[in-house]
Amino acid sequence: GGSQPRPGQEVSVKVLGALEDGGLVERDPRLTFVPGHGDVVQALELGVPTMLPGEISFFLAACLYAYGRPGSRRCARREPDVPPEAPLLFEVTLLEVRDGPDPQRLPPAARLRLGSQRRERGNFHFARGDFAAALRSYRLALHALDGPATAPPGPEEEEELQEQRVKCLNNCAAAELKLGRAEEALAACEAALRISPDNGRALLRRGQLLAEQGRDAEAALVLRRALELDPANKVIHAELSRLAKRQSRPSST
C-alpha cells in the first residue's frame, strides 16, 4: 500500500546487512533517514526510493555502494568489522514514509541530535575521500543547527549548539580545501571565528590561508593569537617562522 518515497520525504526501514560468507555486519530494526541527504550507504540511498511501504527488498551492493574500498571499523551498529572492498547483501523492509522533518521547527535537543548525526556522516565521507559528499553532510548539519526553534534553547543547549556549529564550519573548511576552494575555506573559517573568536583550529587555518594569499601581516596577527592560546603548538611556530623568513627577504626592484 501507499506510494514510493518522494524527494525530501523521510523513510523508516528495517535493515539487515550480510557479507558473502553470511556474516551479519549491519542490523537496525528502525533506521530513519531522508534519501539524498547522504546519511546512509548509497545502496540504501538509491534502493529505498524504488520501494513501496511494506515491501521487502534485497540489494546486492558492490563495495562502492556499501562501505567503500577501506571497509569499516567496528562501531555501535556494526559487528564485526566490514572488510576492505566487501560487497554486501542488504535485506530491507520499508516500514514507513512521511514528510521530511523541518529542522527549523524542531526543539533544540532534537536539532542537536540531527546536527550531530549529519556531522558524523560527513566525517564518514571525509575519511573515505568523498569530500563533496562530506561537505554536503556538513552543510545539512548546519541547516539543522541554525535558525529558530519551537522553543528557545536553554543556556547549556545554546552553548552546545554554538560548539556544534563551529565544528561543522571547521569541517566545511577542511572539505573545501580538499576540493581546492581556498576562498570558500577561508569564509568558513571566518564564520567559525564570528561564533568563537578564540577557536584555535579556525585561527590556525585562517592564518595559513591568509599567508597563502600573500596577506602576511594579517596572517601573522592571526597566528600570533593562535600561539597565545596554544604556546606549544609546533605547527603554529613553523608557520610564523616561515612568515618571518619571507618578510625578512629583501624585495626585488
Sequence and secondary structure as in RCSB ss.txt:
>XXXX:A:sequence
GGSQPRPGQEVSVKVLGALEDGGLVERDPRLTFVPGHGDVVQALELGVPTMLPGEISFFLAACLYAYGRPGSRRC
ARREPDVPPEAPLLFEVTLLEVRDGPDPQRLPPAARLRLGSQRRERGNFHFARGDFAAALRSYRLALHALDGPAT
APPGPEEEEELQEQRVKCLNNCAAAELKLGRAEEALAACEAALRISPDNGRALLRRGQLLAEQGRDAEAALVLRR
ALELDPANKVIHAELSRLAKRQSRPSST
>XXXX:A:secstr
      TT EEEEEEEEE TT  EEEEEEEEEE TTSS S HHHHHHGGG  TT EEEEEE GGGTTTTT B   
SS SS B TT  EEEEEEEEEEE    GGGS HHHHHHHHHHHHHHHHHHHHTT HHHHHHHHHHHHHHHSS  S
S   HHHHHHHHHHHHHHHHHHHHHHHHTT HHHHHHHHHHHHHH TT HHHHHHHHHHHHHTT HHHHHHHHHH
HHHH TT HHHHHHHHHHHHHHHS    
